[in-house]
Amino acid sequence: MAVEDSVAQDQLRAFIERIERMEEEKAAIAADIKEIYAEAKGNGFDTKILRKIVGIRKQDANERMEQEALLELYMSALGMVAAPPED
């Protein structure tokens, strides 16, 4: 039984250490991304818009088209844009 406990402890420790390494890498990558946004802002780009574009590019084309259509419909219903012309 002690051997099985030892194996389980070793596996648990290995999982935890792998997760910790990934968390460190994730933090480093997040810091790098923050620097890129700061550089873009320093060059006059709007970082809120850049973030929005990054999010949009992650979506597949059909999902994006559906969201854009719903946004247009809701904005039209609220009088925020002109309603599409009726035929």
N, C-alpha and C positions, 0 to 999 in steps of 0.2 A: 504494500500500500504506500509506503514512503517513496518508492520510486515513481509511482504514478503522481503523487503529490508534487514531487520535485519536477517532473516533466510539465505538469500543469502550471507550476509557478514560473518555470523557465519560459513557457509559451506566453503566459500573461505578461511577464517582464518584457519579452521581445515585442509584443503588440504595443505595449505602452511606450517603449522606446522608439518604435517606428512612428507612432502617432506624434510623439514629442518632436521628432526630427521634421516631420511634415509640417507641424505647426510653426516651427522656426522658419522653414522655407517659405511657408505661406506669409508669414510676417515680413520676411525680406522682400518677397515679390510685391506685397501690398505697399511697402515703402518705396519700391522702385516705381510702381504705377503712380503713386502720389507725386513723386518727383517729375514724372512725365507730364502730369496735369499742371503742375506748377510751372514747368517750362513752357507749356502751351499757353497758359495764362499770361506769362511774361511776354509772349509774342503776340498778345492781343486777342487770343481765342477765348470764347466763352466756354468755360469748363462744364457748366450745366448742360449745354447743348452737346458738347463732346461726349459726355456720359450717356446722354439720351441716344445719340447715334450708335455708340458701342452697344447699348442694350437692343436697339432696333436690329443691328446687324447680327445679333445672336439668334433672332427669331427666324423661323423658316418663312418663305415668301407667302404661303397661304395664310399663316397665322397673322402676319403683318398686314396683309390686305384686309382680312376680316376685322382686325382692330381699327384700321384706318376707316373702313366703311362705317363701323359702329360709332366711332368718334365723330365722323361727319354727320351721321344721322342724329346723334344726341345734340351736337352743337346747333344743327339746323332747328331741332325741336325747341331749343332754348333761345332761338333768335340770334345766335351768335354769328351765323353766316347766312348768306342768302340761300333760300331753298332751291334745290335743283329745278330747272325749268320742266314743266309738265308738257308732254307732247300733245 
